[in-house]
Amino acid sequence: MRHTEYCYISPAENHCYRGLERWLDDKKKRERRAKKHGAFSLDKNKEEAIMNFGEAIKALKLGNRVARKGWNGKGMFIYLESGTLITPDKIRNLTLAKSTPDSQKYININPHIDMKSADGSIVVGWLASQTDLLANDWEIVK
């Protein structure tokens, strides 16, 4: 039992209060971070929003292109390519075309993330590095 100024509380109640206090402290930290870094705040005074990777994925799903400030290449960004159905005669890969049964009318291409690289080429099926996953310098590309 813990004595407060009003009454005694049980260990279970004390545990709940500690969890609430931690949550409130974390909320204050998040608010301070948002003020300091402009984290995903779309203020009218700011032209760009700074995001973490999770927020960048949400922006991709909304149809935006995103990039990291830390990327060296100019004009680089990633975007979400929506899935589609194609007919087997549209397959450019000969090995895949030969392995597709004649009875199959459509091939499903799943949604994936592509990247426009600095040299203008498209990287199909871009994968994030651990540095990209943990970075807080993602921004929406106009």
N, C-alpha and C positions, 0 to 999 in steps of 0.2 A: 504494500500500500504506500502511496505517495501522498504527502500532505500538501494541499494547496491552501491558499488563503480562505477558500470557501468550504472545502471538504476534503475527504480522503478519496483517492481514485484507485481503481484496481490496476494491476499490471497491463491487462488487455486495453483498458481505456488509455493508459499512459502510452502504450504502443501506437494507438490511433492518433493521439495528439502529436507524438513525435513525427509520424508520417505526414500529418497535416502541416506541421511546422516546416518540414523539409520541402514539401510541395510549394508552400508559400515562398520559401527562400529561393527555390529554383525558378519560380515565376518572376521574382524580382530580378534574378540574374538574366533571364530571357529578355525581360523588358529593358534592362540596361544594355544588353548586347544589341538589341534592335535599335535602340537610340544611338549607340556608338557607331554601329556598322551600317545602319539602314537596312537591316536584314529583311529582305522581301517586303519592304514597305514601299508601296507604290505612291509615295508622296508626290503631289503635283510639282513641288519644288525640285525634285530629283528626276533626272532623265533616266537613270538606270536603277534597277533593283539588284542588290547583292544577295545571293542565295547560297544555301548548302545544296548537296547533291539531291536530296529528297525533294526539295522545293524545285530544283531544276527539272526533275522527272515530271513533277506535276505540271510545270510550264510546258514541257514537251507534249504531254497528253492534251493540253489545251490548244496545241497547234503552233506554239512558238518555237523559234530556233534559239538555242542557248550555246554559250561558250564560256570558257574560263578566262579571267583576266590574266592568269599566269601562263597561258599558251603563248609561245613565241611567234608562231606564224600569223601573218596578217590575213584576215578574212576567213579564219577557221571557225566552224560552228558545227553543232550536231543537230539533227532533226529526226522526228519520228516518221518513218515510212509506214503508211497504213498497209495492211494486208490486202491481198487481191486473189482472185481466181484467174488462172490462165489456161488456155487450151494447150495440149501437148505439142502442137506444131509451133508454138511460140518459144519453146525451150531452146536456148543457145548452146547449152552444154551437151555435147554429143553423147557422152557416157550416160548422163541422166536420161536423155531422149531415148536411147536404146533400151534402157531398163524400165521404161514406162510401158505398162501393158496397153495394148490397143483398145481394150474395153474401157480404159479410164478416160473420161471425157474432160475432166478438169483437174488441175493441180493447184493446191492451196499454198500460196506464199504468205507466211505468217508476218504480222507486224514486227518491225525491227528498227533499231536506231542506226542511221547512217551518218557519216561525217563528210563535210566538204573540207578538204585539206588546203594548205597554203598554196600549193601549186595548181589548184582548181580541180583536181581529180576528186572522185567520190569514193570513200572507203565504205564498202557495204558490210554491214554487221559490225559496227564499231563497238569495242569493249572498253570499259573504263578501267584505268589502273587504280591501285589503292590510293595513290595520291589524289586522283580525280574524285574518288569516292569520299575522301575525308576533307576535301577542300571547301572553303567557305567563300570562294571568289567567283561563283557562277553568276552570269548575267544574261538577260534576254537580249538577243541580237535583233536589231530593227532591220 
